[in-house]
Amino acid sequence: MKNILIGLIAVAFGVTLSMADLQGAQAKPKESKQPAKGEHFDMSGTVKKAEMDPCMLTGLHYWLHPKKGEDVRLNPTSKHDSQVLDNAAKNNSSVHVTGTWEEAVKCSYVQVSKVEKIK
């Protein structure tokens, strides 16, 4: 009788562990495929100001919203680039951005080297 009880407890324990593994596997978010640090970036889209998120603490206030693909955080390197991005965000106009991919704590972003308003 003891052997049967120990066997049932072992089976219950095994089922519990396997269920926890399945739930953990399903709970993992899909990782987006961001380019590696230092890779070239060249894309166009509209600009929006970032809402509150942890990346704002590192100075990432802008998002590029391309026609296809995921939104991209932008970090302008000059006052002129910041003004162009501000104006584009206010007017909902499109810009062309070039730069390189960088990474901060949990934040992938593009270090902007040039921003141009698209006519």
Buried (B, 14 or more C-beta within 10 A) or exposed (E): EEEEEEEEEEEEEEEEEEEEEEEEEEEEEEEEEEEEEEEEBEBEBBBBEBEEEEBBEBEBBBBBEBEEEEEBBBBBEEEEBBEBBBEBBEEEBBBBBBBBBBEBEEBBBBBBBBBEBEE
